[in-house]
């Protein structure tokens, strides 16, 4: 949520619009909105209130006929939309709020009629994106809300994809927990959020209960859960401690809430002693295959763990195909510089296919300075140990299905769209938009797919269509059964 001000010189009193809000300053006119973007389903919507503050009388006018201004009060405008049953495309319009010469724009979006087998959701209210449970049962996120004392609360929301219902399970003041980015949610109804107040992770369930993720005593900075198994018993992530007390970040696996620190390679991705450490990011549905990355300087080398016959996790790097050392003189001192070609990954948590056969990432060739490094999509087959790369494409691999369909981004710096590949045959299959339409029969906004559940539920990321560009989530899942 953001607050927006637009100021204008005061018009002569004879030209001022009559208003219901008190005039605050003789020389300044303004319009203030707590939220600038609102989204609606294609039908059966409840009215939403646009909270408005202004220096004087304000007016609201819709740019299109399907947006309805139901009521205007001293505190805001109540808006709704007409059903969009006859169209499959998402549509957009504006509401212009004016107070004298000051004005502000409210952006309104409404999904098209996607009810057949699949529902397309674009929960733009979740300012830091949404997460989907392993089998697609729940979507979770938070909506921040500014209070009268200028503090914030976080409204924690679960969307039940089987019923289509939104459940607000908690309103959490920032003075208690500073809830921000959602990490993961289980099919059993537990969501994991970053808590910046304690630099740790909290669990919020469907009943609104809040608990902190526990870490072993020596990792006093606590634990961060990044991923969960399908049965909800295993959580993967990392624990941390002061660097003066050892490697700062270590990968961890929680079983029924109890953490175990996992083994790591003896040296980091560049064959140097670990300093910052390794973070576990994602897991297969049964927890038999895990992946993560080193976090020393520009390492980001991809690490993966796989259970052996005895049930113990064996760890290794993914495809370090070239490791070369060079002696370089810097400020009169001879230092060793190491270049590596291999698979890398950063903070992405859903790069693994549900059964753990494929892990997506970025294959990086290091040559000289960082600006000369070459990056392109890569996919590890954990059963064969082989890596398939797409060197003619400048994006990165982001996830895969169990049957070998891979998803990549167009570009690696600030990706805005994506494409689809056949991993085993090394073939490009086309754009995300075309693939989704061919397989789901619906039109979606641009973006790149970040996960596909076994039931077909897919999660993707794209850019906000509003005035401020930000990354948002859209989701396609089986439609709730109509009564």
ABEGO torsion letter per residue (X at the ends): XBBBBBBBBBBBAAABBBBABBBABAABBBBBBABABBBBBABGBBBBBBBBBBABBBBBBBABAABBBABBBAAEBBBBBBBAAABABBBBBBBBBBBEABBBBBBBBBBBBABBABBBBBBAABAAEBBBBAAGABBBBBBBBBBAAGBBBBBBBBBBAAAGBBBBABBBBAAABBBBBBABBBAAGBBBBBBAAAGBBBBBBAAGBBBBBBBBAABAAEBBBABBBAAGABBBEBBBBBAAAEBABBBBBBBGGBBBBBBBBABBAAGBBBAAEBBBABBBAAGABBBBBBABEABGBBBBBBBBAAGBBBBBBBGBABBBBBBBBBGGBBBBBBBBBEBBBBABAAABBAAGABBBBBBBBBBEBAAABBBBBBBBBAAAGBBBBBAABABBBABBBAAGBBBBBBEAABBABBBBBBAAAGBBAEBAAAAAAAAAGBBBBBEBBABBBAAGBBBBBBBBABABBBBBBBBBBBBBBBX
